[in-house]
Amino acid sequence: MAGKALRGACEVMPSVSSHFRTDALVIGGGPAGAALAIHLARRGRSVEVVEKSTTAHHKVCGEFLSREAIAYLDELGLNIRAQGAVAVHGVRLAARNLIAECELPFPALSLTRRALDEALLTLAARAGAMVLRGRRVQSLQAAAPGWVASLADGGTRCAPAAFLATGKYDLAGHRRPSGRQNDLIALKMYFRVTPQQECSLRGWVELIFFRGGYAGLQLAENGEVNLCLLVRRKTFKSCRNQWRLLLEHLLGASDHLARRLEGAQPLLPKPLALSSIPYGLLIARPQSGLWRLGDQAAVIPSFSGDGISIALHSAHVAAEIYANGGAEMQLTGRLNAELKSPVHLAAAVSRLLVAAPGLAQMARLWPPLLRLLAAGTRIPPAALLKELRGLL
Ligand SMILES: Cc1cc2nc3c(=O)[nH]c(=O)nc-3n(C[C@H](O)[C@H](O)[C@H](O)COP(=O)(O)OP(=O)(O)OC[C@H]3O[C@@H](n4cnc5c(N)ncnc54)[C@H](O)[C@@H]3O)c2cc1C
C-alpha cells in the first residue's frame, strides 16, 4: 500500500529494481547538506539535494572558519585559500575599549558564505549529486519504506533515506525543540572601512561585548568587513526594532566599534536578519528514520566560531554510518556524546556574557582563559576522524 502511495506521489518514476531512483534525499544545501552529498556521491550513492536558494547569496554568519572546518574542507578537496579566504591568526576582545588580545591556538580563515556554500554545492554536483536549486521543501512525510518530500512548486521527491539539513530554518512538522538560550536575534551587515581600519583588522577576529549581546567583526575576501551581531530581542525592541537605532546604540556602547566603523560604507541595502535561534540545542532523540545534521542536530553559540565545523563533521559522520548500513540513531548518539560538552559550555558562557558583558574583562585578568575557552568550545580532537587529525 505504502509503496503504491509512494510511487504515485513521486515525480521520479521508479526503476525496475526498486521503488526509488534516488538512494538519499538531502534537504538543504548549506555546508552540512552539500558535504553529505559529496561524501555519499563519492561512495557511489545516488543523491538529490534540494536547496531553496536559486543562486549564491549572503547568509547570516560570522564566517570564521576554524581549524577543524578547514581540515574538513581540505579533506573534501575544496581549496578555500584559492577562493580568496583571508587568514585569521588572533582574537581580540573589546567592550567599550580593547580588553585583551591573544594569538589563536590554531590557524583560521575567513570566507563569505556566499563563496563557501556555492563552492560546496558546485563540488557536490561535480561529485555526481543531483542538485536542485530554487526549490523549497514544504513538508516531509514518512511513507514506508521511505520518505516523500512535497515541494512548494507542487513537485515531490522521494527516497528511502532522508537527511534534514535545513540548518537555521525548521521544516513544518519537524521543528527543533528550544535550546538553552533562545532570546537572541542575529543581524549582519558588510562594510567597506577605511584603509587604516582594514589594516588594523587584518588577521584578527574581534568580539565586541555590550549589554544585551555581542558582535563579531572580521575581514572577508575582497576587503569586505563582516559585522555580525547577536542581540536580545528586548534590546532590539528598545531600539524600535530598527537597524539604524541599534547601530547607534552599539556605537555609543563601544568606542572600539565606533573607531572601526568611522567613515565606513555599508555594502548591503539592509542587514540580513535571523530570529529564533535555539542556541545550546542538541537533538537527543531523532524522529524515527530521519537523519538530522548540521544546525538541525546541534546549535553551538556563534562566538565559538565552530558551527560550520560541526556541520561538516556531522556530514562526515552521517555518511560513514549510512554507508556502513547504520541507522540515524547512531548519528544522534554519537553527536550527542561528542558535542555535549562544547555546546553546553558555549551556551553557558554565551548567557553569562550577554547578561554581564563586563565578565569579558576576566580575559585580561587571566590571559590563559581565552585559549581554554577556545579549546573547550569546539569539537574535541578525539572526536575528529582519524584521517583528519593528521591534517590538523
Ligand atoms: C549570527 C551567527 C553567526 C555565526 N558565525 C559563525 C562563524 O563565524 N563560524 C562558524 O563556523 N559558524 C558560525 N555560525 C553557525 C553557522 O552559520 C551554522 O552552524 C552553519 O551554517 C550550519 O550549517 P547547515 O548546513 O547546518 O545550515 P545552513 O548553513 O543554515 O544551511 C541550510 C540550507 O538549507 C536551505 N534550506 C532551508 N530550508 C529549506 C527548505 N525547506 N527547502 C530547501 N532548502 C532549504 C537553506 O537555503 C540553506 O542553504 C553562526 C551562526 C549565526 C546565527
The ligand as an ORCA input file, in Angstrom:
! r2SCAN-3c Opt
* xyz 0 1
  C      24.878     35.071     13.987
  C      25.603     33.814     13.621
  C      26.974     33.836     13.446
  C      27.658     32.649     13.147
  N      29.008     32.702     12.944
  C      29.687     31.567     12.683
  C      31.088     31.602     12.427
  O      31.713     32.659     12.432
  N      31.728     30.420     12.179
  C      31.057     29.231     12.184
  O      31.701     28.189     11.994
  N      29.732     29.165     12.380
  C      29.031     30.302     12.615
  N      27.676     30.254     12.775
  C      26.989     28.966     12.679
  C      26.837     28.508     11.231
  O      26.250     29.537     10.459
  C      25.953     27.257     11.172
  O      26.337     26.372     12.175
  C      26.068     26.565      9.806
  O      25.630     27.433      8.798
  C      25.238     25.296      9.794
  O      25.259     24.747      8.506
  P      23.989     23.931      7.972
  O      24.369     23.381      6.660
  O      23.505     23.027      9.042
  O      22.829     25.023      7.819
  P      22.718     26.360      6.890
  O      24.030     26.949      6.675
  O      21.668     27.186      7.568
  O      22.179     25.804      5.528
  C      20.880     25.311      5.393
  C      20.487     25.344      3.929
  O      19.206     24.773      3.783
  C      18.429     25.559      2.876
  N      17.040     25.345      3.247
  C      16.437     25.714      4.401
  N      15.171     25.324      4.401
  C      14.947     24.700      3.217
  C      13.818     24.079      2.642
  N      12.647     23.998      3.292
  N      13.936     23.539      1.407
  C      15.124     23.592      0.731
  N      16.216     24.180      1.231
  C      16.141     24.716      2.478
  C      18.916     26.980      3.114
  O      18.678     27.797      1.986
  C      20.404     26.766      3.373
  O      21.174     26.850      2.188
  C      26.951     31.428     13.056
  C      25.564     31.414     13.222
  C      24.882     32.585     13.492
  C      23.385     32.539     13.659
*
